[in-house]
């Protein structure tokens, strides 16, 4: 993986479904059964042409976050995901990738 970037995601702008916690991190107000309700959207650019979802998930596990939803990808080898996790884990993930 080449880089991670927090990106805006229109779905999170719906304040009846998502509460802004801090820049890029939202609480999913409708996920009452989830073990963690915090979300962020990321763009991940890969050095290789394609990387299996399992490899991405394994990399994210090291940050204690997971893929909540795969959004799409573009011709520049960039994939877009909604990442879920506990608030503290998402904050740590965000601080690491924004260095």
Biopython code that builds the backbone (N, CA, C, O; Angstrom):
import numpy as np
from Bio.PDB.StructureBuilder import StructureBuilder

atoms = [
    (1, "UNK", "N", (0.828, -1.168, 0.000)),
    (1, "UNK", "CA", (0.000, 0.000, 0.000)),
    (1, "UNK", "C", (0.874, 1.233, 0.000)),
    (1, "UNK", "O", (1.887, 1.308, 0.696)),
    (2, "UNK", "N", (0.462, 2.184, -0.789)),
    (2, "UNK", "CA", (1.265, 3.381, -0.931)),
    (2, "UNK", "C", (0.884, 4.444, 0.089)),
    (2, "UNK", "O", (1.744, 4.938, 0.818)),
    (3, "UNK", "N", (-0.386, 4.800, 0.150)),
    (3, "UNK", "CA", (-0.798, 5.783, 1.157)),
    (3, "UNK", "C", (-2.282, 5.696, 1.465)),
    (3, "UNK", "O", (-3.081, 5.176, 0.687)),
    (4, "UNK", "N", (-2.612, 6.222, 2.623)),
    (4, "UNK", "CA", (-3.984, 6.309, 3.092)),
    (4, "UNK", "C", (-4.327, 7.797, 3.211)),
    (4, "UNK", "O", (-3.481, 8.597, 3.609)),
    (5, "UNK", "N", (-5.547, 8.163, 2.873)),
    (5, "UNK", "CA", (-6.016, 9.527, 3.086)),
    (5, "UNK", "C", (-7.449, 9.491, 3.583)),
    (5, "UNK", "O", (-8.277, 8.750, 3.054)),
    (6, "UNK", "N", (-7.740, 10.290, 4.596)),
    (6, "UNK", "CA", (-9.120, 10.477, 5.041)),
    (6, "UNK", "C", (-9.805, 11.337, 3.984)),
    (6, "UNK", "O", (-9.252, 12.348, 3.550)),
    (7, "UNK", "N", (-11.004, 10.939, 3.569)),
    (7, "UNK", "CA", (-11.722, 11.674, 2.531)),
    (7, "UNK", "C", (-13.127, 12.024, 3.010)),
    (7, "UNK", "O", (-13.670, 11.348, 3.884)),
    (8, "UNK", "N", (-13.718, 13.075, 2.443)),
    (8, "UNK", "CA", (-15.116, 13.371, 2.762)),
    (8, "UNK", "C", (-16.022, 12.331, 2.103)),
    (8, "UNK", "O", (-15.712, 11.820, 1.027)),
    (9, "UNK", "N", (-17.130, 12.028, 2.749)),
    (9, "UNK", "CA", (-18.077, 11.056, 2.204)),
    (9, "UNK", "C", (-19.471, 11.623, 2.420)),
    (9, "UNK", "O", (-19.892, 11.843, 3.556)),
    (10, "UNK", "N", (-20.175, 11.855, 1.342)),
    (10, "UNK", "CA", (-21.469, 12.536, 1.374)),
    (10, "UNK", "C", (-22.466, 11.875, 2.333)),
    (10, "UNK", "O", (-23.226, 12.563, 3.014)),
    (11, "UNK", "N", (-22.460, 10.574, 2.381)),
    (11, "UNK", "CA", (-23.375, 9.821, 3.249)),
    (11, "UNK", "C", (-23.272, 10.281, 4.710)),
    (11, "UNK", "O", (-24.276, 10.296, 5.423)),
    (12, "UNK", "N", (-22.073, 10.652, 5.159)),
    (12, "UNK", "CA", (-21.858, 11.069, 6.539)),
    (12, "UNK", "C", (-22.462, 12.443, 6.848)),
    (12, "UNK", "O", (-22.570, 12.815, 8.017)),
    (13, "UNK", "N", (-22.854, 13.194, 5.826)),
    (13, "UNK", "CA", (-23.425, 14.524, 6.036)),
    (13, "UNK", "C", (-24.860, 14.477, 6.544)),
    (13, "UNK", "O", (-25.394, 15.496, 6.980)),
    (14, "UNK", "N", (-25.490, 13.307, 6.494)),
    (14, "UNK", "CA", (-26.858, 13.142, 6.968)),
    (14, "UNK", "C", (-26.840, 13.074, 8.497)),
    (14, "UNK", "O", (-26.531, 12.033, 9.076)),
    (15, "UNK", "N", (-27.175, 14.193, 9.145)),
    (15, "UNK", "CA", (-27.062, 14.277, 10.597)),
    (15, "UNK", "C", (-28.096, 13.445, 11.348)),
    (15, "UNK", "O", (-27.968, 13.262, 12.559)),
    (16, "UNK", "N", (-29.115, 12.938, 10.662)),
    (16, "UNK", "CA", (-30.049, 12.044, 11.348)),
    (16, "UNK", "C", (-29.487, 10.621, 11.439)),
    (16, "UNK", "O", (-29.983, 9.805, 12.217)),
    (17, "UNK", "N", (-28.458, 10.326, 10.649)),
    (17, "UNK", "CA", (-27.831, 9.005, 10.673)),
    (17, "UNK", "C", (-26.410, 9.012, 11.237)),
    (17, "UNK", "O", (-25.943, 7.998, 11.757)),
    (18, "UNK", "N", (-25.721, 10.152, 11.136)),
    (18, "UNK", "CA", (-24.317, 10.225, 11.549)),
    (18, "UNK", "C", (-24.058, 11.484, 12.360)),
    (18, "UNK", "O", (-24.530, 12.568, 12.020)),
    (19, "UNK", "N", (-23.306, 11.324, 13.430)),
    (19, "UNK", "CA", (-22.916, 12.448, 14.273)),
    (19, "UNK", "C", (-21.423, 12.702, 14.079)),
    (19, "UNK", "O", (-20.610, 11.796, 14.258)),
    (20, "UNK", "N", (-21.062, 13.931, 13.714)),
    (20, "UNK", "CA", (-19.660, 14.293, 13.576)),
    (20, "UNK", "C", (-19.010, 14.292, 14.956)),
    (20, "UNK", "O", (-19.471, 14.980, 15.868)),
    (21, "UNK", "N", (-17.942, 13.519, 15.102)),
    (21, "UNK", "CA", (-17.200, 13.455, 16.354)),
    (21, "UNK", "C", (-16.004, 14.398, 16.285)),
    (21, "UNK", "O", (-15.762, 15.187, 17.198)),
    (22, "UNK", "N", (-15.271, 14.300, 15.198)),
    (22, "UNK", "CA", (-14.149, 15.189, 14.912)),
    (22, "UNK", "C", (-13.876, 15.086, 13.425)),
    (22, "UNK", "O", (-14.470, 14.251, 12.743)),
    (23, "UNK", "N", (-13.009, 15.899, 12.927)),
    (23, "UNK", "CA", (-12.743, 15.942, 11.500)),
    (23, "UNK", "C", (-12.511, 14.544, 10.920)),
    (23, "UNK", "O", (-11.509, 13.896, 11.225)),
    (24, "UNK", "N", (-13.444, 14.088, 10.082)),
    (24, "UNK", "CA", (-13.298, 12.803, 9.418)),
    (24, "UNK", "C", (-13.843, 11.595, 10.151)),
    (24, "UNK", "O", (-13.905, 10.513, 9.566)),
    (25, "UNK", "N", (-14.242, 11.732, 11.404)),
    (25, "UNK", "CA", (-14.755, 10.602, 12.180)),
    (25, "UNK", "C", (-16.202, 10.880, 12.583)),
    (25, "UNK", "O", (-16.536, 11.945, 13.101)),
    (26, "UNK", "N", (-17.048, 9.876, 12.323)),
    (26, "UNK", "CA", (-18.483, 10.003, 12.584)),
    (26, "UNK", "C", (-18.969, 8.826, 13.415)),
    (26, "UNK", "O", (-18.407, 7.733, 13.359)),
    (27, "UNK", "N", (-20.027, 9.069, 14.189)),
    (27, "UNK", "CA", (-20.698, 8.011, 14.934)),
    (27, "UNK", "C", (-21.938, 7.618, 14.141)),
    (27, "UNK", "O", (-22.758, 8.476, 13.814)),
    (28, "UNK", "N", (-22.085, 6.343, 13.829)),
    (28, "UNK", "CA", (-23.252, 5.828, 13.112)),
    (28, "UNK", "C", (-24.384, 5.675, 14.122)),
    (28, "UNK", "O", (-24.368, 4.756, 14.941)),
    (29, "UNK", "N", (-25.359, 6.565, 14.065)),
    (29, "UNK", "CA", (-26.440, 6.596, 15.051)),
    (29, "UNK", "C", (-27.432, 5.456, 14.888)),
    (29, "UNK", "O", (-28.208, 5.187, 15.806)),
    (30, "UNK", "N", (-27.428, 4.785, 13.756)),
    (30, "UNK", "CA", (-28.380, 3.709, 13.496)),
    (30, "UNK", "C", (-27.800, 2.319, 13.717)),
    (30, "UNK", "O", (-28.519, 1.330, 13.572)),
    (31, "UNK", "N", (-26.548, 2.220, 14.056)),
    (31, "UNK", "CA", (-25.902, 0.927, 14.275)),
    (31, "UNK", "C", (-25.999, 0.568, 15.754)),
    (31, "UNK", "O", (-25.035, 0.722, 16.505)),
    (32, "UNK", "N", (-27.173, 0.087, 16.163)),
    (32, "UNK", "CA", (-27.396, -0.225, 17.580)),
    (32, "UNK", "C", (-26.862, -1.598, 17.963)),
    (32, "UNK", "O", (-26.673, -1.876, 19.147)),
    (33, "UNK", "N", (-26.618, -2.457, 16.983)),
    (33, "UNK", "CA", (-26.145, -3.805, 17.274)),
    (33, "UNK", "C", (-24.648, -3.980, 17.042)),
    (33, "UNK", "O", (-24.087, -5.018, 17.392)),
    (34, "UNK", "N", (-24.000, -2.987, 16.461)),
    (34, "UNK", "CA", (-22.584, -3.093, 16.158)),
    (34, "UNK", "C", (-21.725, -3.025, 17.403)),
    (34, "UNK", "O", (-22.114, -2.418, 18.402)),
    (35, "UNK", "N", (-20.556, -3.648, 17.346)),
    (35, "UNK", "CA", (-19.663, -3.603, 18.500)),
    (35, "UNK", "C", (-18.897, -2.291, 18.540)),
    (35, "UNK", "O", (-18.388, -1.901, 19.591)),
    (36, "UNK", "N", (-18.810, -1.613, 17.412)),
    (36, "UNK", "CA", (-18.227, -0.275, 17.363)),
    (36, "UNK", "C", (-18.994, 0.506, 16.303)),
    (36, "UNK", "O", (-19.278, -0.014, 15.224)),
    (37, "UNK", "N", (-19.323, 1.731, 16.608)),
    (37, "UNK", "CA", (-20.211, 2.495, 15.738)),
    (37, "UNK", "C", (-19.525, 3.678, 15.072)),
    (37, "UNK", "O", (-20.192, 4.519, 14.469)),
    (38, "UNK", "N", (-18.227, 3.755, 15.170)),
    (38, "UNK", "CA", (-17.506, 4.899, 14.613)),
    (38, "UNK", "C", (-17.001, 4.573, 13.213)),
    (38, "UNK", "O", (-16.580, 3.452, 12.932)),
    (39, "UNK", "N", (-17.053, 5.591, 12.333)),
    (39, "UNK", "CA", (-16.711, 5.396, 10.923)),
    (39, "UNK", "C", (-15.861, 6.560, 10.407)),
    (39, "UNK", "O", (-15.943, 7.685, 10.899)),
    (40, "UNK", "N", (-15.054, 6.253, 9.413)),
    (40, "UNK", "CA", (-14.354, 7.259, 8.633)),
    (40, "UNK", "C", (-14.243, 6.728, 7.211)),
    (40, "UNK", "O", (-14.313, 5.519, 6.994)),
    (41, "UNK", "N", (-14.074, 7.611, 6.256)),
    (41, "UNK", "CA", (-13.902, 7.190, 4.862)),
    (41, "UNK", "C", (-12.450, 7.438, 4.467)),
    (41, "UNK", "O", (-11.872, 8.475, 4.792)),
    (42, "UNK", "N", (-11.873, 6.471, 3.762)),
    (42, "UNK", "CA", (-10.474, 6.585, 3.355)),
    (42, "UNK", "C", (-10.300, 6.229, 1.886)),
    (42, "UNK", "O", (-11.065, 5.461, 1.301)),
    (43, "UNK", "N", (-9.271, 6.815, 1.327)),
    (43, "UNK", "CA", (-8.792, 6.428, 0.006)),
    (43, "UNK", "C", (-7.437, 5.773, 0.230)),
    (43, "UNK", "O", (-6.586, 6.312, 0.936)),
    (44, "UNK", "N", (-7.245, 4.608, -0.374)),
    (44, "UNK", "CA", (-5.982, 3.883, -0.248)),
    (44, "UNK", "C", (-5.432, 3.676, -1.648)),
    (44, "UNK", "O", (-6.094, 3.084, -2.501)),
    (45, "UNK", "N", (-4.225, 4.161, -1.882)),
    (45, "UNK", "CA", (-3.572, 3.987, -3.174)),
    (45, "UNK", "C", (-2.568, 2.851, -3.059)),
    (45, "UNK", "O", (-1.774, 2.794, -2.120)),
    (46, "UNK", "N", (-2.619, 1.951, -4.027)),
    (46, "UNK", "CA", (-1.753, 0.780, -4.029)),
    (46, "UNK", "C", (-0.639, 0.938, -5.039)),
    (46, "UNK", "O", (-0.805, 1.584, -6.073)),
    (47, "UNK", "N", (0.499, 0.342, -4.728)),
    (47, "UNK", "CA", (1.620, 0.350, -5.656)),
    (47, "UNK", "C", (1.427, -0.680, -6.756)),
    (47, "UNK", "O", (1.868, -0.479, -7.887)),
    (48, "UNK", "N", (0.767, -1.783, -6.423)),
    (48, "UNK", "CA", (0.516, -2.834, -7.402)),
    (48, "UNK", "C", (-0.830, -2.610, -8.058)),
    (48, "UNK", "O", (-1.648, -1.829, -7.572)),
    (49, "UNK", "N", (-1.052, -3.292, -9.157)),
    (49, "UNK", "CA", (-2.292, -3.147, -9.919)),
    (49, "UNK", "C", (-3.525, -3.487, -9.089)),
    (49, "UNK", "O", (-4.489, -2.723, -9.067)),
    (50, "UNK", "N", (-3.499, -4.618, -8.415)),
    (50, "UNK", "CA", (-4.642, -5.056, -7.612)),
    (50, "UNK", "C", (-4.149, -5.717, -6.349)),
    (50, "UNK", "O", (-3.153, -6.440, -6.356)),
    (51, "UNK", "N", (-4.842, -5.469, -5.283)),
    (51, "UNK", "CA", (-4.508, -6.102, -4.016)),
    (51, "UNK", "C", (-5.794, -6.710, -3.471)),
    (51, "UNK", "O", (-6.808, -6.018, -3.376)),
    (52, "UNK", "N", (-5.773, -7.975, -3.116)),
    (52, "UNK", "CA", (-6.992, -8.608, -2.617)),
    (52, "UNK", "C", (-7.514, -7.926, -1.349)),
    (52, "UNK", "O", (-6.742, -7.418, -0.536)),
    (53, "UNK", "N", (-8.821, -7.926, -1.202)),
    (53, "UNK", "CA", (-9.457, -7.319, -0.030)),
    (53, "UNK", "C", (-8.888, -7.903, 1.257)),
    (53, "UNK", "O", (-8.749, -7.187, 2.248)),
    (54, "UNK", "N", (-8.561, -9.183, 1.257)),
    (54, "UNK", "CA", (-8.013, -9.829, 2.449)),
    (54, "UNK", "C", (-6.684, -9.189, 2.869)),
    (54, "UNK", "O", (-6.407, -9.054, 4.061)),
    (55, "UNK", "N", (-5.874, -8.801, 1.899)),
    (55, "UNK", "CA", (-4.593, -8.161, 2.220)),
    (55, "UNK", "C", (-4.814, -6.783, 2.838)),
    (55, "UNK", "O", (-4.099, -6.387, 3.759)),
    (56, "UNK", "N", (-5.802, -6.059, 2.331)),
    (56, "UNK", "CA", (-6.147, -4.753, 2.889)),
    (56, "UNK", "C", (-6.650, -4.929, 4.316)),
    (56, "UNK", "O", (-6.231, -4.208, 5.221)),
    (57, "UNK", "N", (-7.545, -5.886, 4.514)),
    (57, "UNK", "CA", (-8.093, -6.137, 5.843)),
    (57, "UNK", "C", (-6.986, -6.486, 6.841)),
    (57, "UNK", "O", (-7.007, -6.025, 7.982)),
    (58, "UNK", "N", (-6.033, -7.290, 6.413)),
    (58, "UNK", "CA", (-4.930, -7.671, 7.305)),
    (58, "UNK", "C", (-4.111, -6.445, 7.709)),
    (58, "UNK", "O", (-3.728, -6.308, 8.871)),
    (59, "UNK", "N", (-3.843, -5.560, 6.758)),
    (59, "UNK", "CA", (-3.099, -4.337, 7.054)),
    (59, "UNK", "C", (-3.873, -3.466, 8.042)),
    (59, "UNK", "O", (-3.286, -2.927, 8.981)),
    (60, "UNK", "N", (-5.176, -3.326, 7.840)),
    (60, "UNK", "CA", (-5.996, -2.506, 8.722)),
    (60, "UNK", "C", (-6.097, -3.091, 10.121)),
    (60, "UNK", "O", (-6.198, -2.353, 11.101)),
    (61, "UNK", "N", (-6.071, -4.425, 10.219)),
    (61, "UNK", "CA", (-6.130, -5.077, 11.531)),
    (61, "UNK", "C", (-5.004, -4.620, 12.445)),
    (61, "UNK", "O", (-5.168, -4.579, 13.665)),
    (62, "UNK", "N", (-3.871, -4.280, 11.866)),
    (62, "UNK", "CA", (-2.754, -3.825, 12.690)),
    (62, "UNK", "C", (-3.069, -2.495, 13.371)),
    (62, "UNK", "O", (-2.422, -2.134, 14.354)),
    (63, "UNK", "N", (-4.054, -1.769, 12.856)),
    (63, "UNK", "CA", (-4.511, -0.514, 13.470)),
    (63, "UNK", "C", (-5.768, -0.734, 14.317)),
    (63, "UNK", "O", (-6.286, 0.214, 14.907)),
    (64, "UNK", "N", (-6.261, -1.976, 14.382)),
    (64, "UNK", "CA", (-7.478, -2.344, 15.112)),
    (64, "UNK", "C", (-8.731, -1.704, 14.510)),
    (64, "UNK", "O", (-9.681, -1.393, 15.228)),
    (65, "UNK", "N", (-8.725, -1.511, 13.188)),
    (65, "UNK", "CA", (-9.890, -1.017, 12.460)),
    (65, "UNK", "C", (-10.214, -2.015, 11.358)),
    (65, "UNK", "O", (-9.408, -2.899, 11.067)),
    (66, "UNK", "N", (-11.381, -1.885, 10.745)),
    (66, "UNK", "CA", (-11.809, -2.869, 9.754)),
    (66, "UNK", "C", (-12.584, -2.180, 8.631)),
    (66, "UNK", "O", (-13.035, -1.044, 8.776)),
    (67, "UNK", "N", (-12.728, -2.888, 7.513)),
    (67, "UNK", "CA", (-13.510, -2.381, 6.394)),
    (67, "UNK", "C", (-14.988, -2.584, 6.708)),
    (67, "UNK", "O", (-15.456, -3.711, 6.865)),
    (68, "UNK", "N", (-15.702, -1.486, 6.794)),
    (68, "UNK", "CA", (-17.144, -1.522, 7.019)),
    (68, "UNK", "C", (-17.867, -1.634, 5.670)),
    (68, "UNK", "O", (-18.875, -2.329, 5.549)),
    (69, "UNK", "N", (-17.334, -0.938, 4.664)),
    (69, "UNK", "CA", (-17.973, -0.913, 3.351)),
    (69, "UNK", "C", (-16.926, -0.581, 2.286)),
    (69, "UNK", "O", (-16.159, 0.368, 2.444)),
    (70, "UNK", "N", (-16.894, -1.355, 1.212)),
    (70, "UNK", "CA", (-16.039, -1.049, 0.063)),
    (70, "UNK", "C", (-16.859, -0.173, -0.870)),
    (70, "UNK", "O", (-17.956, -0.557, -1.274)),
    (71, "UNK", "N", (-16.339, 1.003, -1.219)),
    (71, "UNK", "CA", (-17.102, 1.955, -2.015)),
    (71, "UNK", "C", (-16.847, 1.785, -3.508)),
    (71, "UNK", "O", (-17.771, 1.449, -4.249)),
    (72, "UNK", "N", (-15.634, 2.006, -3.961)),
    (72, "UNK", "CA", (-15.279, 1.855, -5.374)),
    (72, "UNK", "C", (-13.770, 1.997, -5.539)),
    (72, "UNK", "O", (-13.033, 2.057, -4.555)),
    (73, "UNK", "N", (-13.321, 2.051, -6.774)),
    (73, "UNK", "CA", (-11.908, 2.255, -7.058)),
    (73, "UNK", "C", (-11.805, 3.070, -8.338)),
    (73, "UNK", "O", (-12.777, 3.199, -9.083)),
    (74, "UNK", "N", (-10.623, 3.617, -8.589)),
    (74, "UNK", "CA", (-10.429, 4.381, -9.817)),
    (74, "UNK", "C", (-9.229, 3.851, -10.587)),
    (74, "UNK", "O", (-8.545, 2.933, -10.136)),
    (75, "UNK", "N", (-8.985, 4.429, -11.734)),
    (75, "UNK", "CA", (-7.913, 3.959, -12.622)),
    (75, "UNK", "C", (-6.518, 4.228, -12.072)),
    (75, "UNK", "O", (-5.542, 3.724, -12.627)),
    (76, "UNK", "N", (-6.394, 5.000, -11.006)),
    (76, "UNK", "CA", (-5.093, 5.303, -10.408)),
    (76, "UNK", "C", (-4.723, 4.343, -9.278)),
    (76, "UNK", "O", (-3.892, 4.661, -8.427)),
    (77, "UNK", "N", (-5.350, 3.166, -9.281)),
    (77, "UNK", "CA", (-5.093, 2.149, -8.259)),
    (77, "UNK", "C", (-5.479, 2.636, -6.856)),
    (77, "UNK", "O", (-4.869, 2.246, -5.861)),
    (78, "UNK", "N", (-6.494, 3.487, -6.798)),
    (78, "UNK", "CA", (-6.978, 4.000, -5.522)),
    (78, "UNK", "C", (-8.327, 3.376, -5.217)),
    (78, "UNK", "O", (-9.234, 3.381, -6.049)),
    (79, "UNK", "N", (-8.444, 2.842, -4.016)),
    (79, "UNK", "CA", (-9.675, 2.219, -3.552)),
    (79, "UNK", "C", (-10.255, 3.075, -2.429)),
    (79, "UNK", "O", (-9.521, 3.704, -1.666)),
    (80, "UNK", "N", (-11.572, 3.087, -2.344)),
    (80, "UNK", "CA", (-12.267, 3.910, -1.365)),
    (80, "UNK", "C", (-13.084, 3.006, -0.446)),
    (80, "UNK", "O", (-13.854, 2.162, -0.904)),
    (81, "UNK", "N", (-12.899, 3.200, 0.862)),
    (81, "UNK", "CA", (-13.544, 2.360, 1.862)),
    (81, "UNK", "C", (-14.129, 3.205, 2.985)),
    (81, "UNK", "O", (-13.651, 4.304, 3.266)),
    (82, "UNK", "N", (-15.167, 2.679, 3.622)),
    (82, "UNK", "CA", (-15.608, 3.171, 4.924)),
    (82, "UNK", "C", (-14.962, 2.242, 5.933)),
    (82, "UNK", "O", (-15.125, 1.023, 5.872)),
    (83, "UNK", "N", (-14.230, 2.832, 6.859)),
    (83, "UNK", "CA", (-13.503, 2.085, 7.876)),
    (83, "UNK", "C", (-14.249, 2.242, 9.195)),
    (83, "UNK", "O", (-14.682, 3.341, 9.541)),
    (84, "UNK", "N", (-14.397, 1.145, 9.929)),
    (84, "UNK", "CA", (-15.064, 1.177, 11.223)),
    (84, "UNK", "C", (-14.121, 0.776, 12.330)),
    (84, "UNK", "O", (-13.084, 0.155, 12.096)),
    (85, "UNK", "N", (-14.496, 1.142, 13.540)),
    (85, "UNK", "CA", (-13.701, 0.764, 14.698)),
    (85, "UNK", "C", (-14.124, 1.536, 15.918)),
    (85, "UNK", "O", (-15.051, 2.345, 15.870)),
    (86, "UNK", "N", (-13.450, 1.286, 16.998)),
    (86, "UNK", "CA", (-13.675, 2.054, 18.222)),
    (86, "UNK", "C", (-13.117, 3.461, 18.003)),
    (86, "UNK", "O", (-12.207, 3.653, 17.196)),
    (87, "UNK", "N", (-13.658, 4.430, 18.716)),
    (87, "UNK", "CA", (-13.253, 5.823, 18.533)),
    (87, "UNK", "C", (-11.751, 5.997, 18.712)),
    (87, "UNK", "O", (-11.096, 6.605, 17.866)),
    (88, "UNK", "N", (-11.208, 5.483, 19.777)),
    (88, "UNK", "CA", (-9.774, 5.645, 20.042)),
    (88, "UNK", "C", (-8.923, 5.007, 18.941)),
    (88, "UNK", "O", (-7.894, 5.563, 18.557)),
    (89, "UNK", "N", (-9.344, 3.849, 18.433)),
    (89, "UNK", "CA", (-8.593, 3.184, 17.366)),
    (89, "UNK", "C", (-8.648, 3.993, 16.067)),
    (89, "UNK", "O", (-7.644, 4.098, 15.362)),
    (90, "UNK", "N", (-9.810, 4.562, 15.749)),
    (90, "UNK", "CA", (-9.908, 5.402, 14.550)),
    (90, "UNK", "C", (-9.083, 6.678, 14.702)),
    (90, "UNK", "O", (-8.468, 7.139, 13.740)),
    (91, "UNK", "N", (-9.068, 7.240, 15.892)),
    (91, "UNK", "CA", (-8.242, 8.433, 16.130)),
    (91, "UNK", "C", (-6.763, 8.104, 15.961)),
    (91, "UNK", "O", (-6.021, 8.888, 15.371)),
    (92, "UNK", "N", (-6.328, 6.953, 16.474)),
    (92, "UNK", "CA", (-4.934, 6.531, 16.306)),
    (92, "UNK", "C", (-4.617, 6.275, 14.846)),
    (92, "UNK", "O", (-3.570, 6.697, 14.355)),
    (93, "UNK", "N", (-5.513, 5.585, 14.144)),
    (93, "UNK", "CA", (-5.348, 5.320, 12.721)),
    (93, "UNK", "C", (-5.221, 6.641, 11.957)),
    (93, "UNK", "O", (-4.331, 6.793, 11.119)),
    (94, "UNK", "N", (-6.092, 7.573, 12.241)),
    (94, "UNK", "CA", (-6.078, 8.874, 11.566)),
    (94, "UNK", "C", (-4.769, 9.614, 11.850)),
    (94, "UNK", "O", (-4.191, 10.205, 10.938)),
    (95, "UNK", "N", (-4.298, 9.591, 13.085)),
    (95, "UNK", "CA", (-3.065, 10.316, 13.431)),
    (95, "UNK", "C", (-1.844, 9.693, 12.741)),
    (95, "UNK", "O", (-0.911, 10.402, 12.360)),
    (96, "UNK", "N", (-1.858, 8.390, 12.587)),
    (96, "UNK", "CA", (-0.735, 7.707, 11.933)),
    (96, "UNK", "C", (-0.704, 8.007, 10.438)),
    (96, "UNK", "O", (0.362, 8.267, 9.882)),
    (97, "UNK", "N", (-1.854, 7.974, 9.789)),
    (97, "UNK", "CA", (-1.860, 8.149, 8.339)),
    (97, "UNK", "C", (-1.721, 9.605, 7.915)),
    (97, "UNK", "O", (-1.407, 9.873, 6.755)),
    (98, "UNK", "N", (-1.946, 10.549, 8.818)),
    (98, "UNK", "CA", (-1.842, 11.956, 8.450)),
    (98, "UNK", "C", (-0.483, 12.552, 8.761)),
    (98, "UNK", "O", (-0.313, 13.769, 8.683)),
    (99, "UNK", "N", (0.489, 11.719, 9.112)),
    (99, "UNK", "CA", (1.846, 12.216, 9.387)),
    (99, "UNK", "C", (2.559, 12.552, 8.121)),
    (99, "UNK", "O", (3.711, 12.985, 8.157)),
]
sb = StructureBuilder()
sb.init_structure("model")
sb.init_model(0)
sb.init_chain("A")
sb.init_seg("    ")
for serial, (resi, resn, name, xyz) in enumerate(atoms, 1):
    if name == "N":
        sb.init_residue(resn, " ", resi, " ")
    sb.init_atom(name, np.array(xyz, "f"), 0.0, 1.0, " ", f" {name:<3s}", serial, name[0])
structure = sb.get_structure()
